[in-house]
């Protein structure tokens, strides 16, 4: 069975994170992704540390399996090549500041008129409309203005940044969804669509509970450290050797937890219901820790886990990469060098599809302009293979 | 132009967050989503506060625009109805613990044999394979075990939970991608696929930079509060009335920032390059704040913004909901009651598609079993409308 996007060609004009993250998923689903980079420097992240054998680990993790051609989109010869690529492509993706593509003559209207089947995906800080469309943004701008920092951090402390770049990544994921929906839609209509995704919009889209609280009560939620704002016990607890998580999301789980900890408090009116537990959360935490401090996190995770209570270690990234479940799920892959040897480590494809091989290796990230000959040859080939 | 998923019917057996978030996006793209709920109680989140007129704001924000039928999948009559639904559906989505659907006789193998075109989407804590497949998980279990908590929080402080439920939501987004890819693929193959997404896998998939650092240096990154781990200045700064963000991602932006702040340090070797700035970040922060403390955050955001420097307020959720850019992008929508009046507020659709109306209202979330008559009538109608 061919991969779902086996016959899809993506022209990838993106750089840094949000756009390359989106096209990486398309590549993982089988698309041919051709990175069109500016001559000489290429994607900024080629110069981002850390490096290995002169290559950026960061760039490699986001751009493996793609091909590269360097084109100066202001030079006549290169524009001619670009038009031949446009004529063969199914999708073009870009994350320039709004207006850049129009100035090059490659805005959505021009492209749609010339290539009506072409799908045009754009991701930007604030989107292509609205008063701030042309303002620049980075991940942290989206995290701060979009609200997620206001609800992340210690109670009474300052807002902190989410350690993963969700300002970029969530927007890239919505762009991928839009491209996939447009590909499906085109099977019926024969026409491409433009997809316009904003990092700011995408942050709002993931606030869920916080929006319900804010509009129902008039008061926006604050920060609660490692505690869930409305479920108790659902937070970190101290064991003898460090913190771990217990997430007892309902009364049955709380009763089971009390049995496991030999704490005779499941019937206590201060703890019998979730609202009561939320009100007495500080007291409950101390009662629980008076037990859990007596043994290691691993002991409690094994014991509570065996009783069906959701619990977890707080793993650092090195531990995550070696987690047996992550290994069994093939979620860590080797980006190969040109000799087929391991060069870099990257995240695998989290979309596990029946009938699609879940490989644990990836083709190398391309050198700048490294596939020019192959791409030009492919353009000559009329069979479209 | 019809909406991209106008002819797609989704049987939605999901509950709580990850699954309903995925089917909400499918509904926003035009799919007919039929929520199949257990009789009497239905989706747990129907009982989640806050409430308005007896209805959960949380449930409404995630389940607007869907229809509901209550079916006991262990009762013969209801199973017969369910089979008629399966015969008409394009997609079934579930987020039960692995094994539950098999015990009901509705596992992927059985369904694929009986309904070869049906697409089967599953999202679970740890996926359908691997040693921990059957363990229970909640959002915070995925955040903790998946590594994101280890890099979120103050430097030297404890790990904190990301305020948005990204353990659930990112997994739901990958499931949506898988369903959309399978819909496109089916146009060619005529066959459905199974999509198996795990919350744990999905957390690893968004760690990007942290994986590159860990594998290149052998040391996993820690917490850095509101600072970017490898770009400076890229963090929060104090103005006279509170914190705001400056994200000067390269040397040109840093030079412009120095001009705006009248700080003659752009050529200073301690600050001339990003590595030097990272090394002297604490000193640089004090030099910048010695200027920014002199005026308000709004003043600096306007001044730096006009100079093209990425900057932002740290908005609470109430401020985000009233942000003019968010309003211009139609990112806050009204969930209507049955009389067409505003009942709840929800996030809009961040996937802005040409040719698709971007409505600012949504149909009500369904009462439990509230569309039984309509759904049974639709099943009678052989035209498939």
Interface residues (C-beta under 8 A of the other chain):
Chain A: X1 X4 X5 X7 X17 X21 X25 X29 X44 X48 X49 X50 X51 X52 X57 X58 X60 X61 X62 X108 X112 X125 X126 X127 X128 X129 X130 X131 X132 X135 X136 X137 X138 X139 X140 X141 X142 X144 X145 X146 X147 X148 X149 X150 X151 X152 X153 X154 X157 X158 X159 X160 X161 X162 X163 X164 X165 X166 X169 X170 X171 X173 X174 X175 X176 X177 X178 X180 X181 X182 X183 X184 X185 X187 X188 X189 X191 X193 X194 X195 X196 X197 X198 X200 X201 X202 X203 X204 X205 X206 X207 X208 X209 X210 X211 X212 X213 X214 X215 X216 X217 X218 X219 X220 X221 X222 X223 X224 X225 X226 X227 X228 X230 X234 X235 X236 X243 X244 X245 X247 X249 X250 X305 X308 X309 X310 X311 X312 X313 X314 X315 X316 X317 X318 X319 X320 X321 X323 X324 X325 X326 X328 X329 X331 X332 X344 X345 X346 X347 X348 X349 X350 X351 X352 X353 X354 X355 X356
Chain B: X1 X2 X4 X5 X7 X17 X21 X25 X29 X44 X48 X49 X50 X51 X52 X57 X58 X60 X61 X62 X108 X112 X125 X126 X127 X128 X129 X130 X131 X132 X135 X136 X137 X138 X139 X140 X141 X142 X144 X145 X146 X147 X148 X149 X150 X151 X152 X153 X154 X157 X158 X159 X160 X161 X162 X163 X164 X165 X166 X169 X170 X171 X173 X174 X175 X176 X177 X178 X180 X181 X182 X183 X184 X185 X187 X188 X189 X191 X193 X194 X195 X196 X197 X198 X200 X201 X202 X203 X204 X205 X206 X207 X208 X209 X210 X211 X212 X213 X214 X215 X216 X217 X218 X219 X220 X221 X222 X223 X224 X225 X226 X227 X228 X229 X230 X234 X235 X236 X243 X244 X245 X247 X249 X250 X305 X308 X309 X310 X311 X312 X313 X314 X315 X316 X317 X318 X319 X320 X321 X323 X324 X325 X326 X328 X329 X331 X332 X344 X345 X346 X347 X348 X349 X350 X351 X352 X353 X354 X355 X356
